[in-house]
Amino acid sequence: MTEQTIAIEIYGASVMCASCVNAPSSKDTYEWLQAAIDRKYPEQPYQITYIDIENPIEDERRNQWAERVKDDEFFYPLVLINNEIIGEGYIQLKPVFKELEKLGFEPMDK
C-alpha cells in the first residue's frame, strides 16, 4: 500500500460537454469514480476533488487547468491524478485504476 496521499481532481461544469453525448455529467463522473475507487481500493488514502470550472477558483494551478478546459483545450470532465491527465470527456475506469496501481494502490480483489 502507498504511504503518500494521491490527489485526484475532476474538472467539470454543470452544463454537459457538447462533444460528450450520452456520457455522465462531470459531477456524476466524480461521484462514480469515488465509489469505484473506494470499492476496489478500500482504506487506501486518496483525496478526490471536484472543481467546477464555471465558478471562481482561488488556487492558481487549478485555475490554470480550468481555463484550459474552458478554452476547449480539453473536454470535460477532465481527470487528473497527481497533476497528470488520466482522461477527458468520457472517462473509463481502466486508465484510472492503472495509474493508481502504478502509484502503489493494491486492489482488494488481488
N, C-alpha and C positions, 0 to 999 in steps of 0.2 A: 504494500500500500504506500502511496505517496505521502510525504510529510508536508509538502507545500500545498497551499490552498490554490486551486485552479480558479481562474476568473473567466466566466462565460458571460458574454454580452450579446444581447439581441437588440438590434436597431430596427425600429419599425414605426408604423403610423396606423392610426385608426382606419384610414382610407385604404382599401385594398390596392395592392400594386397592380397597375394596368396590364402588365405582362404576366401576371400570376393567376390567371383564370383557374378557378376550381381549387386553388391552394388555400390552406387555412390562413386566417388573419395573422398578423405579426404577434398579437397578444396570445392568440390560441397556440401559435408555434412555441412561444415562451413557456406557456403552461404545460404543453405536451412534452417538450424537451425536459423540463424539470421533472415531470412524473416518470419519464422513461429512464432518465439518469438515476433517479432515486431507486427505481426498481432493479436496475441492472447492477448498480454500484452502491448498495446500501452502506450507510455510515462512513462514506469516504468524503473528505472535506472538499467542498467547492462553493463558489459564490456565483449565483446567476442573477443577472440584472437586465431588466427591460428598459431600454432607452427610447422614449417617444421623440422622434425627430421633429415633430411639429411643435414641441414645447421648448422653452429656453433651457439650455444646458450650460451649467456653470463650469464643469470640468472641461478644460481646453482640448485635451486629447479626444474625449468623447464628442465634443462639439465638432472637431475636425472630421471625424468619421461620419457624423450625422450630416454635415454639409456635403460630403462626398456622395452620400446616398441621395440627398435632395437634388444634387447636380446630375443625377442619373448615371453616376459612375458605377453604382452597384444597384441591383434590385433589392427590395426589402421583402421580408426580413433578412437582414444581414447578420450572420452569426460569427462571432469571434471567440476564440479560446486563447487566453493569454496574448491578446492583441494580434493573433494570426487569423486570417479569414479561413473559415471552415466551410461555409456555404452561404448562398444568397438566393432569394426567390423561393423556390420550392425546396425546403430543407429535408434532407434524408438523415436517418439515424446512423447509418454505417460510417460515414466520414467523421461524425461527431464522436462515436464510440472509439474509432481507430485512433483519433487524436488523444482522447482521454487515456487510453491504454498506453499510448506512446509516452504519456506524462506520468505513468505509474499506477493508473487505476486498475484494479483487479475485479473482473466481473464475478458476480455471485454464482453464476452457472458454470464456472470453471472447475 
